[in-house]
């Protein structure tokens, strides 16, 4: 493999972050998470790698830990086994769910340990103000139409 030039490194990192963010969103949908916990998981992942080099930790492990932690923070708890199985199916669509063997328990322990690392790196600041929370589920069509028409006139 050829060495990467200094100008190419940010492009390669952006591609990795895009793929991992896509995993978070697709896994969140498959896990039937609401949009706020998915956004929280993406934010945690992004903020983690703003503080830590991408080479230091496996981004996919951080993504799974972010999903797990976001479920806790946004009160939509997920089982680690479900996160593991959905993530594995993301990479290997025809694979069977993991058996409860040593490999499963090692991966589960890694997710839990990484969750603690994410909390530490984020200084336990895991509540975020998401801009799209403004548009809640209880907005009715006339109110949305009024907002849209006001935005169009600006």
C-alpha positions as a printed Julia matrix, in Angstrom:
154×3 Matrix{Float64}:
   0.0     0.0    0.0
   1.31    3.41  -0.97
   1.8     6.09   1.67
  -0.92    8.69   1.87
   0.01   12.28   1.16
  -0.86   15.01   3.68
  -3.59   16.42   1.44
  -5.26   13.03   1.02
  -5.55   12.19   4.74
  -8.55   14.47   5.48
 -10.4    13.06   2.46
  -9.81    9.47   3.61
 -10.91   10.33   7.16
 -14.06   12.03   5.85
 -14.91    8.87   3.89
 -14.5     6.72   6.99
 -16.67    9.07   9.05
 -19.32    9.07   6.32
 -19.42    5.25   6.21
 -19.55    4.97  10.0
 -22.26    7.63  10.26
 -24.25    5.69   7.7
 -23.85    2.56   9.85
 -25.17    4.47  12.87
 -28.2     5.72  10.96
 -29.03    2.4    9.28
 -28.5     0.41  12.49
 -30.64    2.92  14.39
 -33.46    2.49  11.91
 -33.2    -1.3   12.03
 -33.23   -1.13  15.84
 -36.41    1.01  15.59
 -34.79    3.94  17.34
 -36.43    7.34  17.2
 -34.65   10.06  15.24
 -33.42   11.91  18.35
 -31.37    8.97  19.76
 -29.93    8.37  16.27
 -28.93   12.04  16.03
 -27.47   11.84  19.54
 -25.41    8.78  18.57
 -24.08   10.56  15.47
 -23.23   13.63  17.55
 -21.43   11.56  20.18
 -19.43    9.77  17.49
 -18.49   13.06  15.81
 -17.55   14.84  19.05
 -15.47   11.83  20.15
 -13.37   11.96  16.99
 -13.02   15.74  17.24
 -11.06   15.03  20.43
  -9.31   11.75  19.5
  -7.38   10.72  16.39
  -9.16    8.33  14.05
  -6.16    6.01  14.21
  -6.41    5.61  17.99
  -9.68    3.6   18.18
 -11.83    1.5   15.89
 -14.52    3.85  14.56
 -17.07    1.03  14.23
 -16.66    0.09  17.89
 -17.1     3.75  18.84
 -20.23    3.83  16.65
 -21.75    0.79  18.39
 -20.91    2.28  21.78
 -22.44    5.6   20.71
 -25.66    3.84  19.73
 -25.76    2.05  23.07
 -25.04    5.22  25.05
 -27.48    7.34  23.02
 -30.2     4.81  23.78
 -29.54    5.3   27.48
 -29.29    9.09  27.29
 -32.48    9.48  25.26
 -34.33    6.83  27.31
 -34.71    4.33  24.5
 -32.61    1.55  25.97
 -31.18   -1.05  23.62
 -29.7    -4.44  24.32
 -26.04   -4.77  23.4
 -26.84   -8.08  21.74
 -29.25   -6.33  19.36
 -26.67   -3.67  18.5
 -24.04   -6.34  17.87
 -26.29   -8.45  15.67
 -27.54   -5.5   13.61
 -23.97   -4.23  13.14
 -22.71   -7.64  12.07
 -25.6    -7.99   9.61
 -24.68   -4.57   8.21
 -21.28   -5.93   7.13
 -22.34   -9.54   6.45
 -26.02   -9.52   5.38
 -26.28  -13.29   5.07
 -24.73  -14.08   8.45
 -26.59  -15.6   11.37
 -26.86  -13.84  14.75
 -23.84  -14.41  16.96
 -23.96  -17.29  19.36
 -23.42  -16.46  23.02
 -19.82  -17.63  22.85
 -16.49  -16.09  23.79
 -16.45  -13.88  20.67
 -19.83  -12.37  21.57
 -18.84  -11.68  25.19
 -15.54  -10.09  24.1
 -17.38   -7.8   21.69
 -19.99   -6.94  24.31
 -17.28   -6.13  26.87
 -15.5    -3.98  24.27
 -18.7    -1.99  23.64
 -19.24   -1.41  27.36
 -15.6    -0.38  27.92
 -15.73    1.91  24.89
 -18.94    3.45  26.25
 -16.99    4.49  29.35
 -14.22    5.87  27.16
 -16.72    7.91  25.12
 -18.23    9.3   28.32
 -14.77   10.22  29.61
 -13.66   11.88  26.34
 -16.93   13.84  26.11
 -16.5    14.85  29.78
 -19.91   13.31  30.52
 -21.55   16.07  28.42
 -23.93   13.82  26.48
 -27.09   15.93  26.31
 -27.26   17.86  23.07
 -29.59   20.51  21.67
 -30.58   19.13  18.29
 -31.91   21.77  15.91
 -34.57   19.49  14.48
 -36.22   19.01  17.88
 -38.09   22.22  17.09
 -40.25   20.26  14.67
 -41.92   17.9   17.1
 -44.51   15.26  16.3
 -47.37   17.36  17.65
 -47.05   20.06  15.0
 -50.15   20.03  12.86
 -50.27   20.72   9.13
 -51.61   24.31   9.35
 -48.77   25.31  11.68
 -46.16   23.68   9.42
 -47.7    25.37   6.37
 -47.53   28.72   8.16
 -43.86   28.2    9.06
 -43.0    27.17   5.5
 -44.81   30.15   3.99
 -43.01   32.51   6.4
 -39.66   30.99   5.4
 -40.45   31.31   1.71
 -41.32   35.0    2.08
 -38.05   35.85   3.83
